[in-house]
Amino acid sequence: DEEDLPFKKGQILMIIKKVEPLWWLARNNLGDKGMIPANYVEYIRDDV
């Protein structure tokens, strides 16, 4: 299992996988990966 990924308000994360409704696997701009609580973030789709 992945560990929690610490993040700050305003930080942009890439969602790798929606593991379950409340916890998503994400990566930050440094390449660190971990689990984040879905209810703490706003999902913004990037189709670029």
C-alpha positions in Angstrom: 0.0 0.0 0.0 1.1 3.6 -0.7 1.6 6.0 2.2 -0.2 9.3 2.5 1.1 12.1 0.3 1.4 15.4 2.2 0.2 18.5 0.2 -0.6 22.1 0.8 -3.6 24.3 -0.2 -3.3 25.4 -3.8 -0.8 22.7 -4.7 -1.7 20.9 -8.0 -1.5 17.1 -7.9 -2.0 14.5 -10.7 -4.5 11.8 -9.9 -3.0 8.5 -10.9 -5.9 6.3 -9.8 -9.1 6.6 -7.9 -8.5 3.7 -5.5 -11.8 4.1 -3.7 -14.3 6.9 -3.4 -12.6 8.6 -0.4 -8.9 7.9 -1.2 -7.0 8.6 -4.4 -3.5 7.8 -5.5 -1.7 11.0 -6.6 1.6 12.4 -7.6 3.1 15.8 -6.9 5.3 18.0 -9.1 8.4 16.4 -7.5 7.3 12.9 -8.5 6.4 11.8 -5.0 3.4 9.4 -4.9 0.9 8.6 -2.2 -2.7 8.5 -1.1 -4.7 11.7 -0.6 -8.2 12.1 0.9 -10.5 12.9 -2.0 -12.7 15.2 0.1 -9.8 17.5 0.7 -9.2 18.3 -3.0 -11.0 19.8 -5.9 -10.9 17.7 -9.1 -10.0 19.8 -12.1 -9.9 18.0 -15.5 -7.1 18.9 -17.8 -7.7 17.8 -21.4 -4.6 19.4 -22.8 
